[in-house]
């Protein structure tokens, strides 16, 4: 677990490059916001979290499978992560922020990911977020 990066992970760098290419500027890891979003767009009051499928247990994703050993350790640990995520998202919502979660597996489809980020940041409800 020592090799797991908390900051600047591969999927996160992909999202940052795409967002920058779309012309949006952001702040990284705003610790004054609940959950410390990976990207914070202060003027837009929008935040993006780039979640690893395993660590945040992305439903229906093959990368989110449970380990085969030490389930008494892993199940509560991963459940706490999901609870913490939900609490952070609700707290941001109460502060008037909108939240987008991008999953690690979504960073493989660059075209759809670019459209998803663009729609979220431009506030285009017709093309969906």
Buried (B, 14 or more C-beta within 10 A) or exposed (E): EEEEEEEEBEBBEBBBEBBEEEEBEBEEEBEEBBBBBBBBBEEBEBBBBBBBBBBBBBEEBEEBEEEEEEEEEBEEEBEEBBEEBEEBBEBBEEEEBBBBBBBBBBBEEEEEBBBBBBBBBEEEEEEEB
